[in-house]
Amino acid sequence: MDINARYAEWVDSSVVSDKDKAILKKMDPEEKADAFFKDIEFGTAGMRGVLGPGTNRMNSWTVQKATVAFGQYLLEKFPEAKSMGVAISHDNRHQSREFTLESARILNEMGIKAYIFDSLRPTPELSYAVRYVHACGGIMITASHNPKQYNGYKVYDETGCQLVPSKIERLLELVAVSKSLKPKRRAKP
């Protein structure tokens, strides 16, 4: 699908907010190209990008896509993933709480329990929580050292460690094939 087709899909979608549609309509050609020329990349350090509408941005849609893939990965790896659950935390960046709740909603729809902190927490606390509750994985919503217009999505294994290259291969395959996921309703913060 080309940039204009991706852009039109978002502008015409009934599930993209009016606020995001207004942002999309104000984009100049260069901004539009950057927001839609590819899907945001999910690498060994997770996924980080500028906040905003588009397939190459951090937003509810890209978080949903990553969470579906992570949930599928965990269900393949752990027969008891649904009961073990996933610990989820976030920092104080824009939309971090919303992305946390969106991740929990997706996992719950997949039958996977989600453990969510009541407020923001540092990354090491998420790592500890994964081990403390005996979860099969963790999600940390943070862009670490990146500028304030960024946010990110990091995944952790059952030991509370970020997924290493030998473990992340299958997850990257699942993220790559989940291109048909359409933007859905947003979680309420």
N, C-alpha and C positions, 0 to 999 in steps of 0.2 A: 504494500500500500504506500502511495507516495505522500509527501507532506501535505498537499492540499486535501487529499482524501481523508487523512487522519484529522486534520484541522476541521473539516466539514463535519465529520462524525461527532466531534466534541461540540461544535456550535449548534448542531441540530439535535443533540441528545436531550431527552426529557429529564435525565438524571443529573446533568451538569447544572450547577447552581447559576442563578441569574448573575450573581457577582462574578463568577468565573467566566461566564459568557461575555460580560462587559469587558473584562480584562482581555479575553481572546480577540474581541472585535477591535480593540485599541492597539493590538500588536502591529508593528511595522513588519515588512517582509523578512527582515533579518531575525527579529524576535520570533516570528512564527516558524521560520526554518529551524532555529535552534530548539524550540519547544517541541517540534514534531518530526525532526529528521530521523529519529531512532527511538527505541525504548530505552529508558534509563538503564544503565548497566549495573548488574549485580555481580560484584567481584568477590575476591577472597576477604576483603574488609567490609563486606556488606554493600549497601547502596547509599550513596550520598548525592545530593543535588540541590539546585536552587528550588525554592518553594514556588508553586504556581501551577496553573493548568497546563496540561500537555503530557505527551508520552515520555518526554525526556526531562521531566520535572518530578520533584517530590510532591505528592498529593495523595488524596484518598485512593485514587485508582491504582497508583503504583504500589502503595502500601498493601492494598487488597491483593494485588497480583503476587507480590512477594510472600504474603502470609499464606495464600492458597498453596503456593509451591512449598513453603516450609512445612505447612501442615501435612501435605502429601508425603514429603520426605520423612517426617517423623512417623507417620502411619506405616510407611514401608519398613522403616528401621526398627520400630518398637511395637510389638503386638499389643502392648498395654499402654500405648501412647495416650489414648483417650482418658484413662484414669490417672496417669502420671501427670499430665498437664504440662503447661508452658508458663514460666514466670515472665512477666512483661513489666518493663519500667521505662521511664523517660526523663529527660532533662527539662530545662526551662525554655527551650526554643519555641518559636511560633509553631502552633499546631501539634506539638508533641503529645499533649494529652489526647487530642482528637485521634491521632494516629495510634496511640496506645489502645483506646477504646475500639477503634476500627479493627485492629489486629485481634483483640479479644473476641469481638463479634464474629469475625470470620472463623476463628478457631472453634468457637462454640457451635457455629453452624455445621462444622465438620465433626462435631461430637467430642472435641478436645477441650478439657478443662483449662481455664486461664486464671492464673494468679496475678492480680494487678495491685500495685502499690497505690495507696490513697493519694500520694503526692509525689513530686519529683524526687529522684534518688540518683546518686552517682553510679557510674557503671560497675565499680567493684561490688556494690551492694546487690546488684542484679545477679552477678556471678555467684555470690554467696547464696542468694535466695534459691537459685536453681538447685544447688546441692542441699540446702536446708529443707526444702519441700519435696525433694527427690523427683523433681520434674525431669522430663525427657529433653528439655531444651529451654532456651530463653530468647527474648527479643528485647533489645535496647534501642529506643528511639533517641538518637543523638547524631549530630554531625561533628562531634569532637571539636577539633581546633579550627574548623572551617568558619568563614564569615557568617554573620547573623542571618543573611538571606537564604542560608542552606539549612537542610535538616537531613537526617539519615536514618538508616535501619540496619542494625547489626544483629546477627544470629549467633547463638551459643549452643554448645552441645550439652549433654547430660552431666558433664563435669564442671560446667560453668565457664568453659573456655570458648573463645571464638572458634568457629569452624576452620580447621586447617585445610590446605589444598587437597589432601588425600580424602577428606570427608566431604568437601563442598562440591565435588564434581557432579554428583547426582542432583544436588539442589540446583546447581546452575542449569542442568538439563531441564529440570522441571520449570524453572523460571522462563527459560527460552521457549518452551512449548505452550505456555499459558497466555499466548497473544490474543486469544479470543475473548478473554475476560473483558467485559464492558464496565464502564463506570457505574457504580451502584449508589444507593442512597448513602448519605453520610451519617456517621454515628454522632449522637448528641454528646457534647462534652459534659 
